[in-house]
Amino acid sequence: METRVFLVMLFVVCLILALAIKASRASNFGALNPAMVCPHCTSKGQVRTKQVTNKKGISGGKATAAVLTAGFSILATGLSRKEMATQARCGACKNVWSF
């Protein structure tokens, strides 16, 4: 009797862990996009996508403000500009790319 209870509790704990891992994977790599095809391995339905912010070069306006304020504006804003992009990750070959 105690063995059955232990096995049921073990099964429930494993099920909860599996669901937590699945939820964590979705939050780390984004939602599964069934229509996308991986350009590396050409598998369909395995690609996850999410929105990311990429730093791109030096913003001209921020550089000008840094010169005019003797560098104090860099502390508040930084020099690089940020652009929104979509990051994709293939579940089959683990390739990551942005577009």
C-alpha positions in Angstrom: 0.0 0.0 0.0 2.8 2.4 0.9 4.6 1.6 -2.3 1.6 2.5 -4.4 1.2 5.8 -2.7 4.9 6.5 -3.1 4.8 5.6 -6.8 1.7 7.8 -7.4 3.4 10.8 -5.6 6.6 10.2 -7.7 4.5 10.2 -10.9 2.8 13.4 -9.9 6.1 15.1 -9.1 7.6 14.0 -12.4 4.5 15.3 -14.3 4.8 18.6 -12.6 8.5 18.9 -13.4 7.8 18.0 -17.0 5.2 20.7 -17.3 7.5 23.3 -15.6 10.3 22.4 -18.1 8.0 22.8 -21.0 6.7 26.2 -19.8 10.3 27.3 -19.1 11.4 26.3 -22.7 8.5 28.3 -24.1 9.4 31.4 -22.1 13.1 31.2 -22.9 12.8 30.5 -26.6 9.4 32.0 -27.5 6.3 30.5 -28.9 6.3 27.6 -31.4 5.6 28.9 -34.9 4.3 26.0 -37.0 4.5 27.8 -40.3 8.2 28.7 -40.2 10.9 26.6 -41.9 14.4 26.5 -40.5 16.9 27.8 -43.2 19.6 25.6 -41.8 18.0 22.1 -41.7 14.7 22.9 -43.5 12.5 21.4 -40.8 9.0 22.8 -40.5 7.1 23.2 -37.3 10.1 23.2 -35.0 10.9 26.9 -35.0 10.2 29.1 -31.9 10.2 32.9 -32.2 10.3 35.8 -29.8 10.8 39.6 -29.8 14.2 40.8 -28.7 16.0 44.1 -28.5 19.3 44.4 -30.4 22.0 47.0 -29.9 23.0 48.6 -33.2 26.0 50.9 -33.6 26.3 54.4 -32.2 23.3 56.8 -32.3 24.3 60.1 -33.9 21.9 62.1 -31.8 23.2 60.5 -28.6 26.9 61.2 -29.6 26.1 64.8 -30.3 24.3 65.2 -26.9 27.3 63.6 -25.2 29.6 66.2 -26.7 27.3 69.0 -25.7 26.9 67.8 -22.2 30.5 66.9 -21.6 29.6 63.2 -21.5 27.0 63.3 -18.7 24.2 62.2 -21.1 26.1 58.9 -21.7 25.4 57.9 -18.1 21.7 58.3 -18.6 21.2 56.9 -22.1 24.3 55.1 -23.4 25.5 55.6 -26.9 24.1 52.6 -28.8 20.7 52.7 -30.4 18.3 49.8 -29.8 16.2 48.1 -32.5 13.4 45.5 -32.1 14.0 42.2 -33.9 12.6 38.8 -34.0 14.8 35.9 -32.8 14.1 32.4 -34.1 15.5 29.1 -32.8 15.1 25.7 -34.4 14.3 22.9 -32.1 15.7 20.3 -34.4 19.2 21.7 -35.1 19.4 24.3 -32.3 20.3 27.1 -34.9 19.5 30.7 -33.7 19.0 33.6 -36.1 17.5 37.1 -36.0 15.4 39.0 -38.6 
